[in-house]
Structure formats: structure tokens, C-alpha cells
């Protein structure tokens, strides 16, 4: 099996809902990172064999294969195919998995993986609206499906993760992001985007970082889904806008083009979230080790040693 490497990566700043990126069409947003990742690597667009984009809410402005539409909007060759995948919140990660597989299998020499989501312009849940419902009675008879917010609550209760622990982690995350921004750690990965909100400006810093986040303010927020629950807007992922692209190729192709790999993809794996299948905590038979179910298999597949396993687990 051939080796797949990442040679370049770029993203837009992450915008808040109805923030700096609210007036940028998601197709245009995706086209910007595609143009930039190709430009940074110094390759020709025609050298790219395939493009895989992730997008959750594939409706309206994000419908009809947004990956392909973004590629064409970048002014790139129609001869390069592109597709869009949906693994919900892991869609862009899955795009990387698929692109790496294309390279490792010998189908492609060069591929781009990426993703885009404009939650300001295409609200969450838009793709589950009428006509009809995504979960027919035949499915619900088999599984007591619950929304993601409730499954997060089930996981927290099952594994004894308190509201305080979640809130403290959230605050610490914002503080670390603020520090990283101030020190310029994100600068090389961000493509500034020209926006016009009354006046033209270059948007170049993540908008969702709460620089002054405090435990007191976060802990005062009301639960988002049920007054007895612990999942809040403060300890959950934000509603955001943004796009990213990663350029992958075979190790041999990278050497041929004189490009230095940034990372090597050795193995990957996924574990389904069983908590989405029951609203009854007691009926969820998952053990804590289930979260790490794929880790030993991935480590073994990658050829890394047990020391790496321990390092990752810690």
C-alpha cells in the first residue's frame, strides 16, 4: 500500500453565527481555501486527481455537491472531479480519510480534502425539514434515536463527567485559544478573507474565541435542551461559519515535486456513538473503553509501538 502524506493545509478564520462571514456564500468560502491550498503548494490545479469535501447541511446554498461547485468557482479545470460527503460533525475528517484512501490504493496521486459550513446562511437542521422526516417509523421501531445534544448528556452521565468539569474545560479551551492567537500560532494556517460589513476589512482572527471567558459566567448559563441537564451553549461546540482544505499526495509524488510532507497518514478508525440510540441511560451497554475501541486497532495497523499508544491515551 502506498504512503499518503499531507503537504499543505489552510483554513479561513472561523466566524460566529451572523458574524464576519455571514454575507459570504459557502460555495465562495470553499473556493477560497481551494485556491489557496493549491497556490501555497505551487502545483497546477490540473494535477489534482480528485476533491472530497465534507458538509453537514447539504441543502439550499450548500446543496447539489458543494465540493464540486466550490472547485469550479475557484476557476479550476472541469476535468477534475469532486464530491461531497456527510458524516455529520465528522464530515471533513471523513473527507481526509477518503482522500487518503484514494492515494493509498493507487487511484489518485494527488487529492484535496476539505469542508465548508455556513451555519449563518444554512441553519442547522435545514436538511431535516419538509417534505417528510428522515427517521421513518420502521427505523424508530428498531432504535430509540435521540438528538446529538441529548446523546452528549447521556455520555456525561454514564461516565460521571460533571457540569463543573465541562464548564472548566470550556473556559480553559478559550483561554488557550486566546493565548495561541496572541502568540501568532494560528497565523500560518489562516487565509484572511475580505469581508464587507458596512466597510471593507480583512477578517483574519477566529471570531468565536471568548477572550474573557470565566467560569462564573459559563456556569451561570442555562442548559440548552432540558433544565435538568448539563449541556449548555458554553460547553458545547459553537454555531460557526468557515472552510478548510488539506492537500494530500503519495509520498513518491511529494518527492517528485520537491514538496516536504507535513504529516503522514498511517491509519484511521471510527467508533459509532451508541448513545445516540437510546434515551434511557440504563439501557446503554457501552463501557468506558468503547470510546477508545478503535485506538488499539489503529495503533496496531499503523505499525507504531505501545509507547505511542500510551502517549495518545494520556
Residue pairs with C-beta under 8 A, 6 or more apart in sequence:
1 104
1 105
2 103
2 104
2 105
2 106
2 250
2 251
2 252
3 104
3 250
3 251
3 264
3 265
4 99
4 100
4 103
4 104
4 248
4 249
4 250
4 251
4 264
4 265
5 248
5 249
5 250
5 251
5 254
5 261
5 262
5 263
5 264
5 265
6 246
6 247
6 248
6 261
6 262
6 263
6 264
6 265
7 41
7 247
7 248
7 249
7 254
7 259
7 260
7 261
7 262
8 37
8 40
8 41
8 246
8 247
8 259
8 262
9 37
9 189
9 244
9 245
9 246
9 247
9 262
10 33
10 36
10 37
10 40
10 189
10 190
10 191
10 244
10 245
11 33
11 189
11 190
11 191
11 242
11 243
11 244
11 245
12 21
12 29
12 32
12 33
12 190
12 191
12 193
12 203
12 242
12 243
12 244
13 20
13 21
13 190
13 192
13 193
13 203
13 204
13 205
13 206
13 207
13 242
14 206
14 207
14 208
14 240
14 241
14 242
15 21
15 22
15 120
15 203
15 207
15 208
15 240
15 241
15 242
16 207
16 208
16 238
16 239
16 240
16 241
17 119
17 120
17 238
17 239
17 240
17 241
18 120
19 120
19 207
19 241
20 193
20 195
20 197
20 203
20 207
21 29
21 118
21 120
21 193
21 195
21 203
21 241
21 242
22 118
22 120
22 121
22 241
23 195
23 196
23 197
24 118
24 193
24 195
24 241
25 61
25 118
25 121
26 55
26 61
26 62
26 66
26 116
26 117
26 118
26 121
26 122
26 241
26 243
27 61
27 62
27 66
27 69
27 70
27 73
27 116
28 70
28 73
29 70
29 116
29 118
29 193
29 241
29 242
29 243
30 53
30 66
30 67
30 69
30 70
30 73
30 114
30 115
30 116
30 243
30 245
31 70
31 71
31 73
31 74
32 74
32 191
32 193
32 243
33 114
33 116
33 191
33 243
33 244
33 245
34 51
34 70
34 71
34 74
34 76
34 112
34 114
34 245
35 74
35 75
35 76
36 191
36 245
37 112
37 114
37 245
37 246
37 247
38 44
38 45
38 48
38 76
38 112
38 247
41 247
41 259
42 259
43 110
43 247
43 257
45 74
45 76
45 77
45 80
46 76
46 77
46 79
46 80
47 109
47 110
48 76
48 80
48 110
48 111
48 112
49 80
49 102
49 107
49 108
49 109
49 110
49 111
50 80
50 81
50 82
50 83
50 99
50 102
50 107
50 108
50 111
50 112
51 67
51 68
51 71
51 80
51 81
51 82
51 83
51 111
51 112
51 113
51 114
52 67
52 82
52 83
52 84
52 85
52 95
52 96
52 98
52 99
52 102
52 111
52 112
52 113
52 114
53 66
53 67
53 70
53 82
53 83
53 84
53 85
53 92
53 95
53 113
53 114
53 115
53 116
54 84
54 85
54 86
54 87
54 90
54 91
54 92
54 93
54 94
54 95
54 113
54 114
54 115
55 62
55 66
55 67
55 84
55 85
55 86
55 91
55 115
55 116
55 117
56 86
56 88
56 89
56 91
56 117
56 124
56 127
57 117
57 119
57 122
57 123
57 124
57 125
57 126
57 127
58 66
58 84
58 86
58 127
59 122
59 126
59 127
59 129
60 121
60 122
60 126
61 118
61 121
61 122
62 116
62 117
62 118
62 122
65 82
65 83
65 84
66 84
66 116
67 82
67 83
67 84
67 114
68 81
68 82
68 83
68 84
70 82
70 116
70 243
71 80
71 82
72 78
85 91
85 94
85 95
85 98
87 93
87 94
88 148
89 148
89 237
90 270
91 115
92 113
92 114
92 115
92 244
95 113
95 114
95 115
96 113
96 246
96 248
96 265
97 268
98 113
99 108
99 111
99 112
99 113
99 246
99 248
100 111
100 113
100 248
100 265
100 268
102 108
102 111
103 109
103 110
103 111
103 248
103 249
103 250
104 265
109 249
109 250
109 253
110 247
110 248
110 249
110 250
110 253
111 248
111 249
112 245
112 246
112 247
112 248
113 245
113 246
113 248
114 243
114 244
114 245
114 246
115 243
115 244
116 242
116 243
116 244
117 240
117 241
117 242
117 243
118 241
119 239
119 240
119 241
120 239
120 241
121 241
124 239
128 134
135 145
139 145
143 277
143 278
144 277
144 278
144 279
144 280
145 276
145 277
146 154
146 275
146 276
146 277
146 278
146 279
147 225
148 276
149 224
149 225
149 231
149 236
150 225
150 226
150 229
150 279
151 273
151 275
151 276
152 231
152 236
152 275
153 225
153 226
153 229
153 230
153 231
154 275
154 278
154 279
154 281
154 284
155 161
155 273
155 275
156 162
156 166
156 230
156 231
157 281
158 275
158 281
158 284
158 286
159 288
162 230
163 219
163 230
163 235
164 219
166 230
166 231
166 235
167 215
167 218
167 219
167 232
167 234
167 235
168 215
169 235
170 213
170 218
170 234
170 235
171 213
171 214
171 215
171 218
174 209
174 210
174 211
174 213
175 213
177 206
177 209
178 209
178 210
178 211
180 186
181 205
181 206
181 209
186 206
190 204
190 205
190 206
192 202
192 203
192 204
193 202
193 203
193 204
194 200
194 201
194 202
194 203
195 201
195 202
195 203
208 238
208 240
217 234
218 232
218 234
218 235
219 234
221 232
221 233
221 234
222 232
223 229
223 230
223 231
223 232
224 231
224 232
224 233
224 236
225 231
248 265
249 257
249 259
251 261
251 264
254 260
254 261
266 301
266 302
266 303
266 304
267 298
267 299
267 301
267 302
268 298
269 294
269 295
269 297
269 298
269 301
270 294
271 290
271 291
271 293
271 294
274 284
274 285
274 286
274 290
275 284
275 286
277 284
278 284
292 313
295 309
295 312
295 313
296 309
299 306
299 308
299 309
299 312
